[in-house]
Each structure stands twice: as structure tokens, then as C-alpha cells.
Amino acid sequence: MRPSPSDRLPPDVPAEVLAPIVADAATRAGVDPADVRVIEAWAAEWNDGALGCPEPNVFYTQAIVNGWQVIVEANGQTLDYRALGPGAFRVCPAGGIEPSGGYWPRVRRSA
């Protein structure tokens, strides 16, 4: 029997935050949610509404934002999710890994 997402849940990430992320990753990868593996997940604090993955030419709130960062693997794809609460998440674009172990996007600057 495969573990459910809640069986792999780190203690600081609520199940109601993780479940929609696992479901989204499964849909994106075309696999069953049971085949999605949570690689890392932790409570996070970002210095603005970009949640650590800003998009070019987009303005974000300039305030501390608390949430969770969840890295999952599904069908060979690694996805970096940033969540504010149940169902409130975004996938960060592919990027490099910063020295602390977090995944960060490449930021393109407009000319």
C-alpha cells in the first residue's frame, strides 16, 4: 500500500495545504496522486507577495508573507509550489537552487 500524502506530511505543513498541491502536481504530470512524492516541505516567510518567485513586469505587495514551500516530484518532473493556504498556491517557474536548498526562478529583466 502506498502512503497517502498526509503520511508523508512534514509536521509544519497542514494536510489541507498539501492535498491540493499533490492533486495539482498529479494532474500536471498525468499520474495518480499516490504517485506524487513530496521531496521537501516547510513553513516559509517571503518579503513580498511574489512568494520568492517574481515574474517580470508584475507588481507585488511589499509586506512579509507567511506560507509554505513544497517541492514535489511527479513522473520525473520536479515542481516547486508556494502556498498561502488551502488551495491558494502557485508553481514557480524552473530555476536554480540557491545555497540554502530552496528553489528559485531565473528572473528575466526587461530592457
Buried (B, 14 or more C-beta within 10 A) or exposed (E): EEEEBEEBBEEEBBEEBBBBBBBBBBEBBEBEBEBBBBEEBBEBEBEBBBBBBBEEEEEBEEEEBEBBBBBBBBEEBEBBBBBBEBEEBBBBBEBEEEEEEBBBBEEEEEE
